[in-house]
Amino acid sequence: MSFVFPKYEAPKRQPLVAPAWSRPPWDEVPGLTSIRLEVVGTRGSVRLHSVEVYSRGFLMTVESRLPQRRLSVSELRSAERLHRDSAHQGELHDRLSVQVTFADRTAFHVEQAKWAPHDPAALEPSGAQIVLLDHSGGSSGDSVSFMNRRLWFTRLPPPGHVAIVVSWKGILAARRLSFEAKSILDAARTVAPPW
């Protein structure tokens, strides 16, 4: 038996790459912080964590969690029921509202974050931006449904408080959290080149 493979041809066009302003720099090792905030209610929880800081912005993960009702054997056999429950869980996660406000009153609404453009020549919009880099979800066994949003903030906060308001329609009443921007600014001073 023999195999014949086609001759390799180099790609004719450049792969789609997001412009530099819409993602963390590839040539920096980020500074890390211990920022971890959590709001817990009887119907769900929200965590803000995994903050990585670069010279011109920072990454943050916003994670929402919902308890899942344990399905019976007959319900597990019904693909339609599983699809409907899964779609419903996604709709519930989409109701989450998180507002991040810097001391200079620059405000970001997580639910309004946009995907990065796939054109490296795309111009940076004026003002600070929040870019959705990754959006994933699933379940942990049969007890918890979760959704993670990895966000890129295109600038560092000024000194002062960073205020966060979390609300989740039908799940959590509005809660206000805050942390000092100093932890992000200190981490920015530890950013180093990878080599």
C-alpha positions in Angstrom: 0.0 0.0 0.0 1.3 3.5 -0.8 0.1 6.9 0.0 0.5 10.0 -2.3 0.3 13.4 -0.7 -0.2 16.6 -2.7 2.7 18.9 -3.0 2.7 21.6 -0.2 1.8 25.0 -1.4 2.3 28.1 0.7 -0.8 30.1 1.6 -1.7 32.8 -0.9 -3.0 35.2 1.7 -2.2 36.2 5.2 -4.3 34.6 8.0 -6.8 36.8 9.6 -5.1 38.6 12.5 -6.6 41.0 14.9 -5.1 44.5 15.0 -2.5 45.1 17.8 -4.8 47.5 19.7 -7.5 44.8 20.1 -5.5 42.2 21.9 -2.7 41.8 24.4 0.8 42.4 23.1 2.5 39.1 22.0 5.9 40.4 23.0 5.3 40.9 26.7 5.1 38.6 29.7 2.2 40.0 31.7 2.2 41.1 35.3 -0.1 39.2 37.5 -2.5 40.4 40.2 -4.4 38.7 43.1 -7.7 40.4 42.1 -10.6 38.0 42.6 -14.0 39.3 43.3 -17.2 37.1 43.7 -20.9 37.8 44.1 -22.9 34.8 45.3 -26.6 34.4 45.5 -29.0 31.5 45.9 -29.7 31.3 42.2 -26.2 31.9 40.8 -22.8 33.5 41.2 -20.4 35.8 39.3 -16.6 35.8 39.6 -14.1 38.3 38.2 -10.6 36.8 38.2 -7.4 35.9 36.2 -6.4 39.5 35.7 -3.2 39.8 33.6 -1.7 43.2 33.1 0.3 44.4 30.1 2.0 47.8 29.4 -1.1 49.2 27.7 -4.1 47.3 29.0 -5.3 44.3 30.9 -7.2 41.0 30.6 -9.9 39.9 32.9 -12.2 36.9 33.1 -15.9 37.3 34.0 -17.4 33.9 34.9 -21.1 33.4 35.6 -22.4 30.2 37.2 -25.8 28.7 37.6 -27.0 25.6 39.4 -28.5 23.1 37.1 -31.5 21.0 37.9 -30.6 17.3 37.9 -32.4 15.6 35.0 -34.2 12.3 35.2 -33.2 9.3 33.1 -36.2 9.8 30.8 -35.2 13.5 30.4 -31.6 12.6 29.5 -33.0 10.4 26.7 -34.8 13.3 25.1 -32.3 15.2 22.9 -34.9 17.9 22.3 -35.3 18.5 26.1 -31.5 18.7 26.5 -31.2 21.2 23.6 -34.0 23.3 25.1 -32.5 23.3 28.6 -29.1 24.2 27.1 -30.5 27.1 25.1 -32.3 28.3 28.2 -29.1 28.2 30.3 -27.4 30.3 27.6 -30.2 32.8 27.6 -29.9 33.1 31.4 -26.1 33.7 31.2 -26.7 36.4 28.5 -28.8 38.4 31.0 -25.7 39.1 33.1 -24.7 42.8 33.3 -21.3 43.9 34.5 -20.2 47.6 34.5 -16.6 48.4 35.2 -15.9 52.1 36.0 -12.4 53.7 36.4 -11.8 56.6 38.8 -11.9 59.0 35.8 -15.5 57.8 35.1 -14.5 55.8 32.0 -17.1 53.1 32.0 -17.2 49.7 30.3 -20.2 47.5 29.9 -19.2 43.8 29.6 -22.4 42.8 27.8 -21.5 45.4 25.1 -18.0 44.0 24.4 -17.4 43.3 20.7 -15.2 40.7 19.1 -11.9 42.0 17.7 -11.9 42.9 14.0 -10.1 40.3 11.8 -8.3 42.9 9.7 -4.8 43.9 11.0 -5.3 47.3 9.3 -8.5 48.2 11.3 -8.1 51.6 13.0 -8.4 51.8 16.7 -11.7 53.5 17.7 -11.3 56.7 19.8 -11.5 56.3 23.5 -11.0 53.2 25.7 -12.4 49.9 24.4 -13.4 46.5 25.8 -12.8 43.6 23.5 -14.3 40.1 23.8 -11.4 37.7 23.2 -13.1 34.5 24.2 -16.6 33.4 25.1 -17.0 29.8 26.3 -19.3 27.8 28.5 -20.4 24.4 29.5 -21.3 22.4 32.6 -19.4 20.9 35.4 -20.9 17.4 35.7 -24.7 17.8 36.0 -24.7 20.4 38.8 -23.3 23.7 37.5 -23.7 25.6 34.2 -21.0 28.2 33.6 -20.0 30.9 31.0 -16.6 32.5 30.8 -15.9 35.8 29.0 -12.2 36.8 28.5 -12.0 40.5 28.1 -9.3 42.9 26.9 -9.4 46.4 28.3 -7.4 48.6 25.9 -6.0 50.9 28.5 -4.9 50.8 32.1 -7.0 52.5 34.8 -5.9 55.7 36.4 -5.0 55.7 40.1 -8.1 55.4 42.4 -10.9 52.9 42.8 -12.1 50.6 40.0 -15.9 50.2 40.7 -17.8 47.2 39.5 -21.5 46.8 39.4 -22.9 43.3 38.9 -26.6 42.6 38.2 -28.2 39.6 36.7 -31.9 39.9 35.9 -33.9 37.2 37.7 -30.7 35.8 39.3 -28.8 38.4 41.4 -29.8 41.8 42.6 -27.4 44.6 41.7 -24.2 44.5 43.8 -21.3 47.0 43.9 -17.7 45.9 44.3 -14.4 47.7 44.0 -10.7 47.3 44.2 -7.8 49.7 44.1 -6.3 50.4 40.6 -2.9 50.3 42.3 -2.8 46.5 42.1 -3.1 46.7 38.3 -0.7 49.6 38.0 1.9 47.8 40.2 1.6 44.7 38.0 2.1 46.8 34.9 5.5 47.8 36.2 6.5 44.1 36.3 5.8 43.4 32.6 8.8 42.0 30.9 9.9 40.9 27.4 9.6 37.2 26.9 13.3 36.8 26.1 
